[in-house]
C-alpha cells in the first residue's frame, strides 16, 4: 500500500510541474508581439494594353488583356538585417490566369511564379510598394507556319513570366487592405524557339489583401480563448549594423540553346555557352558593383557565316566580352545586371553591345546556381543562360 501511495504521489507532483511549465511557456509566448506566422491571401484583377512592336498580331491584340491573380504571401518582421534593409518586405507564390487577346491565335495562358515586394514610403494607413514576380506561363498557342502563321510573338507553349509592379496599399481593417496600382508584364522564351517577339502588357490593377495568422485559431480553441493573436506583424525597429565591405570573385559557366529567325527558313536548334569571370565589391547592404570578362560560344553563327562566306571556323562562333556589373542582394538571392561589349567578334553579325539580367541563388559558402537572359541591341533576347559556379569572398583587415 505504501508503495502504491508513493507512486501516486510522484505522478501527482509530475503533473503539477508539467502544468506549471506549460503555463510559464504560454506566458512567455504571449509576450512575443510576433507570435505565430503572419501571412496574407491576395486577389487581384488586371486590365491594360499590349506594347507590341510587330505587325502580324495587331488585330488579335486590339482588345488588350485581362488577368486574375491569386497570391499567398509571407510577411517579414525585421528579425533579420536584410528584412530591415528592405523596409520589412513580403514574399510568396502566386497563380494567374489571363485573356491576352484572340484565344485561337494566342491561347488562354495560366502561370505560376514567385514574388518579392519591398515597401516604400510606409505609413500607418497607406503605403506604396515595388515588386517583381518571376515564373512560367503556359497554355499558350504557338506559331505554326500553316495553322497559326500570324503569331510572331510566341513560339513555345511554356514561356518565362516576368512582372514589375508599383502598388498602393490602403488599410481598410485589421484584416483587409485595398490594393491599387500599375504593372508591366512580359512573356518570352529567350530565343530558344523562334519567332520570339514576346508580349509586353501594361495597365492598372486593383485587388483585396486578407491578413491572417496561422496560429490564431489554435490558440483560441486549444490554449487561451481570451487571447487575440495579432493578424499583422509588429515591425522590429532594431538598428541596421554597419555594412561589411567584402570583395568577391566568381567563376560562372552556363549553357543554352537558340534558333534562328523564321526568315532564315531553318528550324534547327543550336548550342550556346558562356564562361564568366567576375569581381564585385560590396558598397552597401543592398548592393555590390564590379565587372568581369566573358567568353561566349554561339552555335547558330556557324550557319550564318557559312551562308555569308561559304566557310566557317570554330573561332567564328566564339566571342569575348567585357562588362560592368551590379548585384542587388536579397538574403541568399541576388539580382544581377551586367551591361557589356563584345570586344572580340568576327564582324557586326553580333551586336557590339550586350547585357545580362540574371537571378542567382547562393548555397553553402562557395557555390551558386544562376539563370539569366543575355540580350543584344538593348533588350533583344540573345539566349537564356542556365548554369552555376563558385565564388570566394574576403574582407580587408584594418
C-alpha positions, 0 to 999 in steps of 0.5 A: 500500500505504501508503495502504491501511495508513493507512486501516486504521489510522484505522478501527482507532483509530475503533473503539477510541474508539467502544468506549471511549465506549460503555463510559464511557456504560454506566458512567455509566448504571449509576450512575443508581439510576433507570435505565430506566422503572419501571412496574407491571401491576395486577389487581384484583377488586371486590365491594360494594353499590349506594347507590341512592336510587330505587325502580324498580331495587331488585330488579335491584340486590339482588345488588350488583356485581362488577368486574375491573380491569386497570391499567398504571401509571407510577411517579414518582421525585421528579425533579420538585417536584410528584412530591415534593409528592405523596409520589412518586405513580403514574399510568396507564390502566386497563380494567374490566369489571363485573356491576352487577346484572340484565344485561337491565335494566342491561347488562354495562358495560366502561370505560376511564379514567385514574388518579392515586394519591398515597401516604400514610403510606409505609413500607418494607413497607406503605403506604396510598394515595388515588386517583381514576380518571376515564373512560367506561363503556359497554355499558350498557342504557338506559331505554326507556319500553316495553322497559326502563321500570324503569331510572331510573338510566341513560339513555345507553349511554356514561356518565362513570366516576368512582372514589375509592379508599383502598388498602393496599399490602403488599410481598410481593417485589421484584416483587409487592405485595398490594393491599387496600382500599375504593372508591366508584364512580359512573356518570352522564351529567350530565343530558344524557339523562334519567332520570339517577339514576346508580349509586353502588357501594361495597365492598372490593377486593383485587388483585396489583401486578407491578413491572417495568422496561422496560429490564431485559431489554435490558440483560441480553441486549444490554449487561451480563448481570451487571447487575440493573436495579432493578424499583422506583424509588429515591425522590429525597429532594431538598428541596421549594423554597419555594412561589411565591405567584402570583395568577391570573385566568381567563376560562372559557366552556363549553357543554352540553346537558340534558333534562328529567325523564321526568315532564315527558313531553318528550324534547327536548334543550336548550342550556346555557352558562356564562361564568366569571370567576375569581381564585385565589391560590396558598397552597401547592404543592398548592393555590390558593383564590379565587372568581369570578362566573358567568353561566349560560344554561339552555335547558330553563327556557324550557319550564318557565316557559312551562308555569308562566306561559304566557310566557317571556323570554330573561332567564328562562333566564339566571342569575348566580352567585357562588362560592368556589373551590379548585384542587388542582394536579397538574403541568399538571392541576388539580382544581377545586371551586367551591361557589356561589349563584345570586344572580340567578334568576327564582324557586326553579325553580333551586336557590339553591345550586350547585357545580362539580367540574371537571378542567382541563388547562393548555397553553402559558402562557395557555390551558386546556381544562376539563370539569366537572359543575355540580350543584344541591341538593348533588350533583344533576347540573345539566349537564356543562360542556365548554369552555376559556379563558385565564388570566394569572398574576403574582407580587408583587415584594418 
